[in-house]
Amino acid sequence: MTSPVSYELVDDVGVITVDNPPVNALSHAVRQGLDDAIQAARQDSSRVVLILCAGRTFIAGADITEFGKPPREPHLPDLCNTIEASPKPVVAALHGTALGGGLEVALSCHYRCAVPGAKLGLPEVKLGLLPGAGGTQRLPRLIGATAALDLIISGNPVDARQAANLGLIDHVAEGDDLREAALAWCRELAQEGAGRRVTSELPVEAVPGGTLTEYRETLARRARGQIAPQKIVDCVEASITRPFAEGLQFEREKFIECMQSPQSAALRHMFFAEREAAKVRGLSRDIALRDVDKVGVIGAGTMGSGIAMNFANAGMQVTLLEVDDEALAKGLAIIDRNYQGSVKRGKLSEEHALECRARITGTTDYESLADADLVVEAVFENLELKREIFAKLDAVCRQGAILATNTSYQDVDRIAAATERPQDVIGLHFFSPAHIMKLLEVVRASMTADDVLATCMAIAKQIRKTPVVSGVCYGFIGNRMLGHYAREAQLCVIEGATPEQVDMAMEDWGMAMGPLAVFDLAGLDVGYKARQGLPESERGDPRAFRVADALVEMQRLGQKTAAGFYRYDPETRQRSSDPEVEALIEREAAALGVERREIGADEIVDRLIFALVNEGMNILEEGIAQRPGDIDVVYVYGYGFPAWRGGPMHYADAVGLDEVLARVREFEQRFGSENWTPAPLLETLAGEGRTLADWAKSQVN
Ligand code: 3H9
């Protein structure tokens, strides 16, 4: 087998090229090839050694697919030491993304240069890990302990200019040809007689007293429950207090602890699940995509305005349609405010924000959408209204245009049936705020053409969303499951827990926000209106919504009225419990004949999370979601589920499906089978002693 690493002598520069597509990950073959090449360079007449990469990027890290398998020599930390020990100066030339183990290789070189567009970072923390090949020991020596902590804890990359300012690289290589620029710099270094600069021999400056404690305390709040960030602080502390070799050994131990943790397993699962979710089963990768440059958005409310921004930010022309000038002006004002907010928060430069904003124009005339390549309808949730709009679009839009609905619940097949071209109709379910949230549920209706689906998956990437395909059902993947989670949250309240107890239990467990606080944020009137539209017999169990309805009837609509399940400080939006709500809950419970009792945090968590899991199982069996990992992506990116628990379906595997089933059966016994019938797939897999991950592998790809 040919090695992915080649070595050649170019005049007096020994050039090592890594060529391991797609991202030059440090597989065993790459590590071996680098080790061999460094040895070869020792033997020849080279004066300087250059490491660079073919393809789109410098080494983007260790090969994550090898994690969890028996490690094979040469190990990465040893390879980094070998590179650093080279008797000839070694130069790394970076382009694309020099990440994780890739940056650690560069840190063990004696000099580093990068093209201006290169990104450099140590993102291990996002995989529940810490840099395990000397990164926590060499980086503080190179750029200082606090700068190193910030880089490693955030996991976010810096660009070449920032890297140069930090002292992370020595030279920015201008021009289009990195190899030529790097070779020229290597020759300069050789001519100057520049010697080896050994990062591990540099001293680490002590940090002011209390700095590390502050980091630990901040992380205990911001990265609640996560182990890797705290261990990163321990390792950087070791870089200050211990000699290099000891620090490296300490880092190794902490790295292995992280690697073996369920948190890292969950985050690695999420890494692959996100990429897998972008692939549609049964769809050819070579399918010809439709061109999308001009986009129409119907409805300039909060949702439509946010949706319009996504496309404009990706360079597309957007026409935003409203019923009249006043509504349109309101929508455009929301967009202006959002852009101003992005500039204020440093997310966009003023110039870039203006450029994006200029791509959005308003209209009140459907004819303006005649040449759109994609139209996204984002009006309020009313099936008949949506069907009317689609009939109009059918009349005005050019043939081949993609017609999408941003519905959260409605039947996309029925919307498609309002047109003569159901093959061009699809659901694109954005999450609020639409210009920020990463999740996009792409709803494949029964007649949606393959190229329409493939085009929408590609557009999702262009507008920086994480797409997940869903079949048609009430609420699709996310909201259908949420219905069960929300029901249990409200049942816990009427049965005896306070809103605060329910929310704290879920937030302590890792949810970004407790369910009742989420209802307050979204507005309690939304669910109320939806229920009022249904005949009483279809509204479900009154114990699960009576309190929410009573709050709406008291004009407590949530955050927007500064009162809902909680009271809100109008300035800070800080929530606090409200005795008035507690009295209301008592009254409603008595009226419904519910005897209240103490409910512990464990019961709250299990009821809410296993309600999600059980419905997720039904969704998988019905083929609404393609894979368990897709559901996990929906929950982590759309509903604030902690990534370090890997999404509800991965979490169920981690707990053990037999245990999940036992708990669901217990709830069935205690609370009745209407809400708690074990999903057949859960029963089957638990009975066979299998995991969902194992089941997913056995499904046709
Ligand atoms: C580490 O380095 C630990 C060390 O400190 C210590 C070790 C002892 N391995 O994302 P894309 C695959 S931890 C294996 O769609 P993009 C990916 O699955 C690592 N495979 O492209 C996908 O495969 P497929 C630290 C990898 O252009 C394909 O490459 N490094 C790896 O949007 C394309 O990926 C990181 O955490 C990998 N390391 O983004 C970086 N990386 O086509 C992780 C990617 O079959 N990677 N693949 O679906 C990334 O952040 C992005 O992939 C990157 C490219 C920015 C590089």
Residues whose N, C-alpha, C, O or C-beta is under 5 A from the ligand:
A	BS01	3H9	P22 V23 A25 A60 G61 A62 D63 I64 T65 L76 T97 L99 G100 G101 P123 E124 L130 P131 G132 A133 R275
